[in-house]
Structures are given as structure tokens and as C-alpha cells.
Amino acid sequence: MPWRPMTVADLAPAFTLACAIHVDFFEALEVMTDKLAVYPAGCLTLEMPDGELSGYAVSHPYARGRVPKLNHLLGGLPADADIYYIHDIAIDAAARGRGHAETAVDLLAAHAGDAGFREVRLLSVNNSEAFWRRRGFSAVEDEHVDVTSYGLDAIYMRRIL
Ligand SMILES: CC(C)(COP(=O)(O)OP(=O)(O)OC[C@H]1O[C@@H](n2cnc3c(N)ncnc32)[C@H](O)[C@@H]1OP(=O)(O)O)[C@@H](O)C(=O)NCCC(=O)NCCS
């Protein structure tokens, strides 16, 4: 399986990929560095057989009803962490459609369950809602979450484990 734990050496190429993919959602290198330091178990790298970094996943425990602000340091996990939060899964365009993101969702959901969480949440952006729906996520309708830093079409979603 080409997914493996992210290392500090992956940060620079992962940041380059993030800048190319998330043109509307810039986050400084320090933000991914911070998330890797705070919760390394939630950060994965998609490495192809030729050694190319073709994707990454960043996730961590968080609190329901809140989302980490775009381009802000996490600085630590909330004391009241009660859900598992997928901050980002991004795959290089050339490597999409091969099930890599689906595998990452499975790995992170399994990790969340093993860590004792019963719910995975995320903000869907870039018209990725259908992708998440097909993986068991649905919109959280009954909570008002400040998603404004991610644009007006961001959707707060959850999957019960
Ligand atoms: C959303 C994103 C991560 C999906 O990545 P991906 O690797 O293409 O995803 P997958 O291959 O796992 O799934 C995509 C589709 O390919 C299909 N697929 C799976 N294995 C496949 C294979 N071997 N061959 C062809 N297609 C396959 C999946 O069934 C899936 O179809 P579905 O969505 O209709 O169910 C990717 O488009 C991306 O990086 N987008 C930009 C970043 C982004 O917006 N991330 C989400 C932030 S919330």
C-alpha cells in the first residue's frame, strides 16, 4: 500500500502539492508542520514506487461543532476532543481515480475507531461532497459552525463509526 506515515522530510513536497491543489485555500508550511508535530498519527503520505509524493492526508482529534480556522496553527489538541477530524486529503491530479483517497479514508476511520472515537467529521470543499457521501458522510444539519474561512460552499459533514 503506498500510504505511509508522514515524516518531517515530507513536509516540503507535501506543501508544494498543497499549494498546487488548494489554490483557494492557502495554508502556510508552518500549519502542516504544526499538525504533524501535534498529531503525527493522523498524517499520511502517498508515496509512489518511483519515490514521488503524490498525496497526503492530515487529520487529528478535535471537538464537535468547531472547525480549525484555515491557515491557523492548531497549537495542541482541544481538551474536550470528542470527534476525529479529517483536515485534508489531497491527491495529485495524475494519481486520482485509483482509490488512493478511499484507502486514506479507510485508514483514518480505522485509526479514529482504534483511538476511541465514534465519529469522524470534516469540511467538504472543492465540490468533494459527493466523494464524501459515497464514503458514508452526511451533512451536519443541526449545528451552526463557522466555516467562513473555507468559503460559502464548504459543508460540515460527519460519519458515525
Ligand atoms: C477528492 C480527492 C481527494 C479524491 O481523490 P481520488 O484518489 O481521485 O479518490 P479515489 O480514487 O479514492 O476515488 C475517486 C473515485 O475513483 C474511483 N476508483 C477507485 N478505485 C479506482 C480504480 N482502481 N480505478 C478507477 N477509479 C477508481 C472511486 O470509486 C471513486 O469514485 P466515486 O467517488 O464515484 O465513488 C481528489 O479529487 C483531490 O485531491 N481533490 C482536491 C483536494 C480536495 O478537494 N480534497 C478534499 C478536501 S475536503
The ligand as a Tripos MOL2 file, in Angstrom:
@<TRIPOS>MOLECULE
LIG
   48    50     1     0     0
SMALL
NO_CHARGES

@<TRIPOS>ATOM
      1 C1        -11.1960   14.3490   -3.5290 C.3       1 LIG1
      2 C2         -9.8990   13.5980   -3.8930 C.3       1 LIG1
      3 C3         -9.0380   13.5180   -2.6630 C.3       1 LIG1
      4 C4        -10.2590   12.1930   -4.3910 C.3       1 LIG1
      5 O1         -9.0540   11.5360   -4.7230 O.3       1 LIG1
      6 P1         -9.0150   10.1830   -5.6120 P.3       1 LIG1
      7 O2         -7.7420    9.4920   -5.3360 O.co2     1 LIG1
      8 O3         -9.3710   10.5080   -7.0040 O.co2     1 LIG1
      9 O4        -10.1880    9.3710   -4.9470 O.3       1 LIG1
     10 P2        -10.4730    7.8300   -5.1910 P.3       1 LIG1
     11 O5         -9.7680    7.3060   -6.3760 O.co2     1 LIG1
     12 O6        -10.2930    7.1330   -3.8950 O.co2     1 LIG1
     13 O7        -11.9820    7.9000   -5.5140 O.3       1 LIG1
     14 C5        -12.3890    8.6350   -6.6430 C.3       1 LIG1
     15 C6        -13.2270    7.7460   -7.4830 C.3       1 LIG1
     16 O8        -12.4110    6.8010   -8.1840 O.3       1 LIG1
     17 C7        -12.9930    5.5090   -8.0390 C.3       1 LIG1
     18 N1        -11.9580    4.4860   -8.0530 N.ar      1 LIG1
     19 C8        -11.4940    3.7670   -7.0310 C.ar      1 LIG1
     20 N2        -10.5740    2.8950   -7.4200 N.ar      1 LIG1
     21 C9        -10.4510    3.0700   -8.7370 C.ar      1 LIG1
     22 C10        -9.6330    2.4700   -9.7330 C.ar      1 LIG1
     23 N3         -8.7740    1.4920   -9.4330 N.pl3     1 LIG1
     24 N4         -9.7430    2.9270  -10.9890 N.ar      1 LIG1
     25 C11       -10.6230    3.9260  -11.2830 C.ar      1 LIG1
     26 N5        -11.4020    4.5100  -10.4030 N.ar      1 LIG1
     27 C12       -11.3260    4.0940   -9.1400 C.ar      1 LIG1
     28 C13       -13.6690    5.5590   -6.7140 C.3       1 LIG1
     29 O9        -14.7170    4.5790   -6.6860 O.3       1 LIG1
     30 C14       -14.1910    6.9460   -6.6970 C.3       1 LIG1
     31 O10       -15.4080    7.0190   -7.3730 O.3       1 LIG1
     32 P3        -16.6610    7.6480   -6.6140 P.3       1 LIG1
     33 O11       -16.2170    8.9190   -5.9580 O.co2     1 LIG1
     34 O12       -17.6200    7.8140   -7.7180 O.co2     1 LIG1
     35 O13       -17.0520    6.6260   -5.6140 O.co2     1 LIG1
     36 C15        -9.1410   14.3050   -5.0380 C.3       1 LIG1
     37 O14       -10.0350   14.5770   -6.0840 O.3       1 LIG1
     38 C16        -8.4500   15.5840   -4.6170 C.2       1 LIG1
     39 O15        -7.2990   15.5790   -4.1880 O.2       1 LIG1
     40 N6         -9.1470   16.7460   -4.7310 N.am      1 LIG1
     41 C17        -8.5660   18.0410   -4.3890 C.3       1 LIG1
     42 C18        -8.3720   18.1620   -2.9070 C.3       1 LIG1
     43 C19        -9.6760   18.1140   -2.1870 C.2       1 LIG1
     44 O16       -10.6110   18.8540   -2.5080 O.2       1 LIG1
     45 N7         -9.7390   17.2730   -1.1330 N.am      1 LIG1
     46 C20       -10.9200   17.1610   -0.3320 C.3       1 LIG1
     47 C21       -10.9010   18.2260    0.6760 C.3       1 LIG1
     48 S1        -12.3780   18.1660    1.7120 S.3       1 LIG1
@<TRIPOS>BOND
     1     1     2 1
     2     2     3 1
     3     2     4 1
     4     2    36 1
     5     4     5 1
     6     5     6 1
     7     6     7 2
     8     6     8 1
     9     6     9 1
    10     9    10 1
    11    10    11 2
    12    10    12 1
    13    10    13 1
    14    13    14 1
    15    14    15 1
    16    15    16 1
    17    15    30 1
    18    16    17 1
    19    17    18 1
    20    17    28 1
    21    18    19 ar
    22    18    27 ar
    23    19    20 ar
    24    20    21 ar
    25    21    22 ar
    26    21    27 ar
    27    22    23 1
    28    22    24 ar
    29    24    25 ar
    30    25    26 ar
    31    26    27 ar
    32    28    29 1
    33    28    30 1
    34    30    31 1
    35    31    32 1
    36    32    33 2
    37    32    34 1
    38    32    35 1
    39    36    37 1
    40    36    38 1
    41    38    39 2
    42    38    40 1
    43    40    41 1
    44    41    42 1
    45    42    43 1
    46    43    44 2
    47    43    45 1
    48    45    46 1
    49    46    47 1
    50    47    48 1
@<TRIPOS>SUBSTRUCTURE
     1 LIG1         1 GROUP 0 **** ****
